[in-house]
Amino acid sequence: MNKKRAGRISQAIELIATAKEILEECKDEEQDYLDNMPESLQNSEKAEKASDDVDMLESVISDLEGSIEGCNDIVGAYYV
């Protein structure tokens, strides 16, 4: 891999990391929404949807972490 492609992958890592941060904020906000939901709604469809959304965001965040690690491995191998 040449320096130019390694640099482009480094840019992609930064973008993925930014996306991950945004999704973590959204996950935290959705979790707060769920945690502060009135008792009367805790077993509702809204609560179930919010819980599903938190779970899905956690999964996506984990996938992005794996993508960052993989890209770092590629770029790191170039700079060794």
Secondary structure, 3 states (H helix, E strand, C coil): CCHHHHHHHHHHHHHHHHHHHHHHHHHHHHHHHHHCCCHHHCCCHHHHHHHHHHHHHHHHHHHHHHHHHHHHHHHHHHHC
